[in-house]
Amino acid sequence: MDLHARQQEIIEEFAFFESWMDKYQYLIDLGRELPEMDANLKTDRHLVRGCQSQVWMHVAGTSDALEIHANSDAAIVSGLIALVTRLYSGASADAVLNTPPAFVEAIGLSQHLSATRANGLASMLDRLKQEAARLKNGIHH
């Protein structure tokens, strides 16, 4: 599935909910479904700076197919991670670098997230782009 179709799917799911309380609950539920992250990856090296809650992100794979492993100690942030990983996991580095997360605006997250969560989401997306660029350039660590 291409990234545009993935974003459309996310937008349609959130359109189903009428209230923001329901949308927040859905985000929390998505976060609960995140696979547990290997404890060995929950290190300072994988900590995303700029997030108020703790967010760890490890990107592996190749420039043709990124593998994103991420988790947080906060419920709503975990839901945001679930959306980001759902959109970009398995995508190429070029696709990650060239496809902005239009779903954020389309479902109203930009208006309804607190400033700290919005900053954290931006930090996650920045980190993901840095990791995609690293893989695209063949830099491994």
C-alpha positions in Angstrom: 0.0 0.0 0.0 1.4 3.4 -0.9 1.8 6.1 1.7 -1.1 8.2 0.3 -3.5 5.3 0.7 -2.2 4.6 4.2 -2.9 8.3 5.1 -6.3 8.1 3.6 -7.1 5.0 5.7 -6.0 6.8 8.9 -8.1 9.9 8.0 -11.2 7.8 7.3 -10.8 5.9 10.6 -10.7 9.2 12.6 -13.6 10.6 10.6 -15.7 7.9 12.2 -15.5 9.5 15.6 -17.6 12.6 16.3 -16.0 13.9 19.5 -12.4 14.6 20.4 -12.8 12.5 23.5 -13.5 9.5 21.3 -10.5 10.3 19.1 -8.2 10.6 22.1 -9.5 7.3 23.4 -8.8 5.7 20.0 -5.3 7.1 20.1 -4.8 5.6 23.5 -6.1 2.2 22.2 -3.8 2.3 19.3 -0.9 3.0 21.6 -1.8 0.0 23.8 -1.5 -2.2 20.6 2.1 -1.1 19.9 4.4 -4.0 20.1 6.7 -4.0 23.1 10.1 -2.5 22.3 13.1 -4.5 23.2 14.5 -3.2 26.5 18.0 -3.1 25.0 16.8 -0.3 22.6 15.4 1.9 25.4 18.7 3.7 25.8 19.8 7.4 25.6 21.0 6.7 22.0 17.4 6.0 20.9 15.7 8.6 23.1 14.0 11.3 21.0 15.0 14.7 22.2 12.3 17.4 22.3 9.6 15.1 23.7 8.3 15.8 27.2 7.5 12.2 27.8 10.1 9.5 27.1 10.1 8.3 23.5 12.5 5.8 22.1 12.9 5.2 18.4 15.1 2.7 16.6 15.1 2.7 12.8 16.6 -0.3 11.0 16.2 -2.0 7.6 17.5 -0.6 4.3 16.9 2.5 2.3 14.3 0.4 0.4 12.3 -0.6 3.5 12.6 1.1 6.9 11.8 -0.9 10.0 10.6 1.5 12.7 10.5 0.4 16.4 9.3 3.0 18.8 7.6 3.3 22.1 6.7 5.8 24.8 5.9 5.9 28.5 2.8 8.1 27.8 -0.6 6.8 26.5 -1.5 9.4 23.9 2.1 9.7 22.7 2.1 6.0 22.2 -0.9 6.4 20.0 0.9 9.0 17.9 3.8 6.6 17.5 1.4 3.9 16.3 0.1 6.3 13.6 3.6 7.3 12.5 4.9 3.7 12.4 1.7 2.6 10.6 2.3 5.2 8.0 6.0 4.9 7.4 7.0 1.3 8.4 8.1 -0.6 5.4 8.4 2.5 3.2 11.6 3.5 1.4 13.8 6.2 2.8 12.8 8.4 -0.2 9.1 8.0 0.5 9.7 8.9 4.2 11.7 12.0 3.2 9.2 13.1 0.5 5.8 12.3 2.1 4.7 14.8 4.8 2.3 13.4 7.4 -0.8 15.1 5.9 -3.0 13.0 8.2 -1.9 15.2 11.2 -3.7 18.2 9.8 -6.5 16.3 8.1 -7.7 14.6 11.3 -7.3 17.8 13.4 -4.3 16.7 15.5 -2.5 20.0 14.9 -5.4 21.9 16.5 -6.2 19.4 19.3 -2.8 18.3 20.6 -1.2 20.2 23.5 1.8 22.2 22.6 4.1 19.7 24.3 2.6 16.7 22.4 2.7 18.6 19.1 6.4 19.4 19.7 7.0 15.8 20.6 5.3 14.6 17.4 7.4 17.1 15.4 10.6 15.8 17.1 9.6 12.2 16.3 9.0 13.0 12.7 12.3 14.9 12.5 14.2 12.0 14.0 12.5 9.6 11.6 13.6 11.8 8.6 17.2 11.9 10.0 17.2 8.1 10.2 15.8 7.8 6.7 18.5 10.1 5.4 21.1 8.1 7.2 19.9 4.8 5.6 19.6 6.5 2.2 23.2 7.6 2.4 24.3 4.1 3.4 25.4 5.2 6.9 25.0 2.3 9.5 25.4 2.5 13.2 
